[in-house]
Amino acid sequence: MNVPYFDLKMQYASLRQEILDAVDRVCKNASFILGEEVAHFEQEFADYCGVRHCVAVNTGTSALHLSLLASGVGPGDEVITTSNTFIATAEAISYTGAKPVFVDIDPATANIAPQAVEKAITPRTRAIVPVHLYGRPVDLDAILAIADRHKLSVIEDACQAHGARYRGKRIGGFGQAAAFSFYPGKNLGAYGEGGALTTNDDAVAKLARTLRDHGQVARYYHDYVGYNYRMDGFQGAVLRVKLRHLDAWNARRRELCALYRTLLAGSPVQLPQDLPQAESSHHLFVVYVQNRDAVRAELEKRGVATAIHYPVPVHLQKAYAGLGHRPGSLPHTEHACNRVFSMPLFPEMTDEQAEYAAKTLLEIASRK
Ligand SMILES: *Cc1c(COP(=O)(O)O)cnc(C)c1O
C-alpha cells in the first residue's frame, strides 16, 4: 500500500466548481489585491475565531511581524520564544529589531515551558511568542499569568492552529494578537501564500491594517514606513470557500489521529502529550523514536512517506549563530528534534491508509 505524506489534489477535486466560481468572481470584479472577497474573508475568519478583528496579509510570517510591531515590539527589546518551531517565528522577531530569546520546551508537550519563560525575563523583555506546535495549544493559563505579572505582550504563533481550542474557546484572541498562516499545506490553506492576524484590540488591528498597506491612512497619505503585505483577491476568495469546510476537515484529522493513537498505544513509539484543557487542530501527527532516520527509511521502502518538523532547532541554525548557542544549550528541544518525525495526515486519507501506516511503524519500531 502507498500512503503519501500529504495530498492536496484530492481536495481540489472535491471543491473544483466552488473554487472556480470564486476565482471567476475575482476576475469579473478585477479586485486582485485585497477587495471585497478579502474583506468578507476577514469578517468570516474573525467570526470563526470569535474575535473582533482579522487583518488578512500575504503570509503567516508577515502576520507575525505585524502582530509584533502593532504590539509595540522594536529595536532593543527581547522577545521570549521557543526554538522548537519553524524559523519564521524567530525571523519575525528579528525583523522588528528585537532579539529572539529561546527557552527550552516542556519535554512532555514539546511546547514552550512556562517556567523557562519566567526565568528568562529581563528588564528588556517586551513580549512572549508561544507557538501552538503541531496545532496543540500551549499552556495559555500559565503564559498569560506570567505576561500579566511582568506587563508583557503575548503574540500567539497560531500558524498551525486554525480551529484549535483552549478551555472551549478558539485560538486567536488570548493575547494581544495571533498570527495564522494559510500556506497551502496548513489546515486552512490558500492557493498560494496567505496569512492573517486576529486580535480583540482595536488599536492593534488599526495599526496592522495600515502597516500592511505601506503605512497608508488615506490614499497616498502615509503616516508610517509600512510594508506591502496585502492579501491577493484570489486567496481571499479561495479561503472563503475552504473556511466552510475547515471544521469537517479538522474533525476528520481528529479521527485519523485517534486511530493512530489506538494502534500505537503501548508501543515504543512516543507521542507528545496534549493538555486536558486544550483541543488540537491536529495539523501534524508527530512521533518520537530512537534511530529516527533508519525508521523513516524503512517506512519509505514500505510505501509510507514521512517528514520531519523540525530537524534542526532554530537556536542551532547558522542564521542564529550570532546568539552564541551551542549543542546542549536547550537539551529538551534538541532531544525532541533528534527523534521526531511526522506521519502521513490529511483529511482525505482513508482509515486503511492510517492503519497500514501505524502498523508498519509499529513493526519497525518494535524491532529497532
Ligand atoms: C507555517 C508557519 C509559519 C510561517 O507561515 P508562512 O505563511 O509560511 O509565512 C510560522 N510559524 C509556524 C509555526 C508555521 O508553521
The ligand as an SDF file (V2000), in Angstrom:
LIG
                    3D

 15 15  0  0  0  0  0  0  0  0999 V2000
    3.8830   27.9970    8.5340 C   0  0  0  0  0  0  0  0  0  0  0  0
    4.4190   28.6090    9.7740 C   0  0  0  0  0  0  0  0  0  0  0  0
    4.8480   29.9340    9.8290 C   0  0  0  0  0  0  0  0  0  0  0  0
    5.0010   30.8300    8.6220 C   0  0  0  0  0  0  0  0  0  0  0  0
    3.9390   30.9260    7.7980 O   0  0  0  0  0  0  0  0  0  0  0  0
    4.1600   31.3670    6.2430 P   0  0  0  0  0  0  0  0  0  0  0  0
    2.7580   31.5670    5.7780 O   0  0  0  0  0  0  0  0  0  0  0  0
    4.8450   30.2320    5.5640 O   0  0  0  0  0  0  0  0  0  0  0  0
    4.9420   32.6140    6.2370 O   0  0  0  0  0  0  0  0  0  0  0  0
    5.2260   30.4450   11.0650 C   0  0  0  0  0  0  0  0  0  0  0  0
    5.2170   29.7000   12.1700 N   0  0  0  0  0  0  0  0  0  0  0  0
    4.8500   28.3990   12.1440 C   0  0  0  0  0  0  0  0  0  0  0  0
    4.8580   27.6300   13.4160 C   0  0  0  0  0  0  0  0  0  0  0  0
    4.4570   27.8050   10.9490 C   0  0  0  0  0  0  0  0  0  0  0  0
    4.1150   26.5150   10.9280 O   0  0  0  0  0  0  0  0  0  0  0  0
  1  2  1  0
  2  3  1  0
  2 14  2  0
  3  4  1  0
  3 10  2  0
  4  5  1  0
  5  6  1  0
  6  7  2  0
  6  8  1  0
  6  9  1  0
 10 11  1  0
 11 12  2  0
 12 13  1  0
 12 14  1  0
 14 15  1  0
M  END
$$$$
